[in-house]
């Protein structure tokens, strides 16, 4: 984690989790990290245990040239 954005996002996450393993979804306020959203992604495990994109920011999708989220 050498990038400023990664450090900033981790500090936000760490502050919200407050000694828990992770913050609650309701704790996260996108407006608080609006400058980081385009580069942010969330992964989840699918039924086979493989990581899939649940959410991917616009700059990340642009790098891959397509949307990365799975169809809901």
Backbone bond lengths (Angstrom), bond angles and torsions (degrees), N, CA, C in turn:
res aa  C-N    CA-C-N  psi(-1)  N-CA   C-N-CA  omega(-1)  CA-C   N-CA-C  phi
1 X - - - 1.447 - - 1.520 109.05 -
2 X 1.293 114.58 79.86 1.457 119.78 179.63 1.523 112.54 -103.51
3 X 1.321 116.81 -16.93 1.456 120.66 -178.88 1.525 110.11 -78.61
4 X 1.322 115.57 138.95 1.467 120.63 -179.29 1.534 111.42 -55.63
5 X 1.327 117.46 -43.53 1.463 120.88 -179.20 1.516 112.89 -61.89
6 X 1.334 116.84 -40.01 1.472 120.73 178.28 1.523 111.14 -65.16
7 X 1.303 115.46 -41.80 1.470 120.36 179.35 1.524 109.65 -64.87
8 X 1.324 116.60 -45.14 1.471 121.34 -179.70 1.531 111.03 -61.77
9 X 1.334 117.03 -43.10 1.460 120.97 179.84 1.526 110.84 -66.51
10 X 1.326 117.65 -41.63 1.463 120.56 178.41 1.522 110.81 -63.50
11 X 1.312 117.67 -41.75 1.471 120.70 179.08 1.525 110.72 -62.63
12 X 1.321 116.82 -40.17 1.466 121.41 176.73 1.523 109.83 -62.35
13 X 1.328 116.92 -49.43 1.469 123.67 179.65 1.524 110.66 -58.95
14 X 1.311 115.69 -46.99 1.467 121.27 -178.23 1.529 111.48 -63.60
15 X 1.326 116.02 -39.74 1.469 120.68 179.16 1.533 110.43 -65.27
16 X 1.323 117.16 -40.35 1.461 120.86 -178.80 1.525 112.97 -71.61
17 X 1.317 117.08 -34.44 1.470 118.68 -174.71 1.520 111.93 -71.27
18 X 1.338 117.78 -29.01 1.462 121.55 171.85 1.534 112.86 48.42
19 X 1.324 116.66 61.77 1.475 124.82 177.68 1.525 114.32 70.80
20 X 1.336 117.98 6.59 1.470 121.06 172.21 1.527 107.59 -93.70
21 X 1.328 116.80 169.10 1.457 120.55 178.35 1.527 111.21 -63.85
22 X 1.313 116.17 -37.75 1.462 121.74 179.56 1.527 108.53 -154.46
23 X 1.345 117.03 156.31 1.467 118.29 175.57 1.517 110.51 -71.88
24 X 1.305 115.98 160.10 1.468 120.70 173.29 1.523 108.52 -73.12
25 X 1.313 117.19 151.03 1.469 120.36 177.45 1.513 111.50 -55.31
26 X 1.314 115.68 -38.17 1.467 119.90 -177.74 1.520 112.43 -70.31
27 X 1.334 117.40 -15.49 1.466 121.15 177.67 1.531 111.94 -75.14
28 X 1.317 116.59 -26.95 1.465 121.19 -173.60 1.518 109.87 -82.54
29 X 1.314 115.05 124.76 1.458 121.80 179.80 1.530 107.95 -115.49
30 X 1.337 118.42 106.49 1.457 120.45 -177.25 1.528 114.23 -52.33
31 X 1.306 118.13 -33.83 1.464 120.65 179.63 1.533 111.64 -61.75
32 X 1.332 116.85 -26.92 1.462 120.72 179.57 1.522 112.23 -70.13
33 X 1.324 116.94 -22.91 1.467 120.69 -177.55 1.526 111.01 -125.50
34 X 1.320 116.57 30.04 1.468 121.22 -173.56 1.527 112.88 -57.03
35 X 1.310 118.56 -32.46 1.468 119.79 -179.94 1.528 111.79 -73.72
36 X 1.317 117.58 -12.37 1.466 121.68 -177.51 1.528 113.27 -105.23
37 X 1.317 118.35 -11.27 1.464 121.44 -171.43 1.526 114.49 -60.78
38 X 1.317 118.18 -37.29 1.465 120.35 -177.39 1.525 112.01 -63.10
39 X 1.335 116.80 -24.46 1.464 121.87 -178.58 1.526 112.88 -106.03
40 X 1.308 117.21 7.04 1.463 121.69 -174.26 1.521 111.23 -97.93
41 X 1.325 115.92 146.60 1.464 120.44 174.81 1.518 109.65 -142.58
42 X 1.323 115.13 157.23 1.465 122.67 175.73 1.517 106.84 -127.22
43 X 1.328 115.94 130.50 1.461 122.07 177.09 1.517 109.25 -107.55
44 X 1.322 116.03 153.49 1.457 121.49 171.52 1.519 108.13 -140.27
45 X 1.315 116.42 160.93 1.465 120.82 175.91 1.515 109.27 -86.22
46 X 1.328 116.17 134.15 1.460 119.03 175.66 1.527 109.48 -87.02
47 X 1.300 117.48 -174.45 1.463 122.36 -177.73 1.517 114.14 -61.02
48 X 1.328 116.40 -23.33 1.471 120.56 178.38 1.522 112.22 -91.63
49 X 1.343 115.97 -0.52 1.456 120.44 -178.76 1.521 113.93 84.19
50 X 1.334 116.73 12.31 1.460 120.86 179.37 1.522 110.44 -94.31
51 X 1.313 115.94 146.79 1.463 121.27 179.40 1.525 109.99 -75.72
52 X 1.321 115.65 130.69 1.463 122.10 176.01 1.531 108.20 -132.17
53 X 1.320 115.96 152.13 1.456 120.31 178.26 1.519 109.93 -72.15
54 X 1.302 115.63 125.32 1.462 120.83 172.08 1.527 109.01 -92.05
55 X 1.324 115.71 -34.28 1.459 122.93 -179.92 1.519 107.65 -149.45
56 X 1.316 116.99 138.95 1.465 120.84 177.27 1.521 108.76 -141.06
57 X 1.327 115.51 132.45 1.456 121.72 -179.87 1.519 112.54 -68.85
58 X 1.319 116.11 162.00 1.462 121.82 -174.13 1.522 113.36 -63.62
59 X 1.327 118.66 -38.38 1.466 119.24 179.71 1.517 111.48 -68.47
60 X 1.326 116.69 -36.18 1.460 120.77 177.50 1.532 110.17 -65.55
61 X 1.314 117.21 -43.73 1.471 120.97 177.49 1.530 110.67 -63.09
62 X 1.325 117.08 -37.99 1.466 120.79 179.66 1.528 110.90 -63.46
63 X 1.313 118.04 -37.25 1.461 121.48 178.17 1.528 110.20 -61.23
64 X 1.332 116.52 -40.47 1.459 121.83 -179.70 1.530 112.66 -85.73
65 X 1.336 116.48 -10.99 1.451 120.84 178.97 1.515 114.93 72.81
66 X 1.335 116.42 19.96 1.463 120.08 -179.93 1.520 109.28 -166.76
67 X 1.327 116.26 163.98 1.472 121.02 173.74 1.531 108.24 -69.09
68 X 1.310 117.01 140.57 1.463 121.09 -177.25 1.516 113.55 -103.52
69 X 1.325 117.50 -14.25 1.464 120.38 -178.13 1.516 110.14 -70.08
70 X 1.298 114.65 148.45 1.470 119.16 175.28 1.509 108.36 -77.58
71 X 1.309 116.46 156.99 1.475 120.69 176.97 1.508 109.00 -69.81
72 X 1.313 116.44 137.54 1.466 120.94 179.77 1.501 110.49 -86.52
